Amino acid sequence: MDDSSVLLIDDIVLPNEKAHRFQTQLDLTMLAVLNAQARTYANWQMILAESGLLVSGMIMYEEKAREAIIIARRSDVADMWGYRNGPM
């Protein structure tokens, strides 16, 4: 990735706690059918950090379904642009 590159991830982002019943049911269905899981904001921060990336933003475009665009940049250049890895 170039210094100015941005990674956009379109996915479901569950709240770190107190998720709605619909959201947890979806997570269990994904586990049972696909051996997958819906991830929380904290999960995304950890996964991206392990890859040398930093969450620089998140755009929630469907609140009830928790569908969002996660914006990530390289962690070694994110500070240069003034981004912090924290809740949006």
C-alpha positions as CSV (number, residue, x, y, z in Angstrom):
1,M,0.0,0.0,0.0
2,D,1.1,3.5,-0.8
3,D,1.3,6.2,1.9
4,S,-2.0,7.7,0.8
5,S,-3.8,4.4,0.2
6,V,-7.1,3.7,1.9
7,L,-8.7,0.3,2.5
8,L,-12.5,0.3,2.5
9,I,-14.3,-2.7,4.0
10,D,-18.1,-3.1,3.7
11,D,-19.3,-5.4,6.4
12,I,-21.6,-5.7,9.4
13,V,-20.0,-4.1,12.5
14,L,-21.6,-5.2,15.8
15,P,-21.4,-3.0,18.9
16,N,-18.8,-4.0,21.4
17,E,-21.5,-4.7,23.9
18,K,-25.3,-4.8,24.3
19,A,-26.0,-5.9,20.7
20,H,-29.7,-6.2,19.7
21,R,-31.2,-9.7,19.6
22,F,-31.5,-9.5,15.8
23,Q,-27.8,-8.9,15.5
24,T,-26.8,-11.8,17.8
25,Q,-29.2,-14.1,15.9
26,L,-27.4,-13.2,12.7
27,D,-24.1,-13.9,14.3
28,L,-25.2,-17.4,15.5
29,T,-26.7,-18.1,12.0
30,M,-23.4,-17.2,10.4
31,L,-21.6,-19.5,12.8
32,A,-23.9,-22.4,12.2
33,V,-24.2,-22.1,8.4
34,L,-20.8,-20.7,7.3
35,N,-18.5,-21.2,10.3
36,A,-18.1,-17.4,10.3
37,Q,-18.9,-14.6,12.6
38,A,-20.1,-11.0,12.6
39,R,-17.3,-8.9,14.1
40,T,-17.4,-6.0,16.6
41,Y,-15.7,-2.7,16.1
42,A,-13.0,-3.9,18.6
43,N,-12.5,-7.1,16.5
44,W,-11.9,-5.0,13.4
45,Q,-9.4,-2.8,15.2
46,M,-7.5,-5.9,16.4
47,I,-7.5,-7.7,13.0
48,L,-6.4,-4.6,11.1
49,A,-3.7,-3.8,13.7
50,E,-2.3,-7.3,13.3
51,S,-2.0,-6.4,9.5
52,G,-0.3,-3.1,10.2
53,L,-3.4,-1.0,9.6
54,L,-5.3,1.5,11.7
55,V,-9.1,2.1,11.6
56,S,-9.3,5.8,10.6
57,G,-13.1,6.0,10.3
58,M,-16.3,4.2,10.0
59,I,-19.5,5.2,8.1
60,M,-22.6,3.4,9.4
61,Y,-25.1,3.4,6.4
62,E,-27.7,1.0,7.8
63,E,-28.1,1.4,11.6
64,K,-30.5,-1.4,12.3
65,A,-28.6,-4.0,10.3
66,R,-25.2,-2.5,11.5
67,E,-23.9,-2.3,7.9
68,A,-20.9,0.0,7.7
69,I,-17.9,1.0,5.7
70,I,-14.7,0.7,7.7
71,I,-11.9,3.0,6.6
72,A,-8.3,1.8,7.3
73,R,-4.9,3.2,6.6
74,R,-1.4,1.9,7.2
75,S,-0.6,2.5,10.9
76,D,2.9,3.8,10.2
77,V,1.5,6.7,8.1
78,A,-1.8,7.2,9.9
79,D,-0.3,9.5,12.6
80,M,1.0,11.7,9.8
81,W,-2.6,12.3,8.7
82,G,-3.8,12.7,12.3
83,Y,-5.8,9.5,12.6
84,R,-6.3,7.6,15.8
85,N,-7.5,4.1,16.4
86,G,-10.6,4.7,18.5
87,P,-14.3,4.5,18.5
88,M,-16.2,6.4,15.8
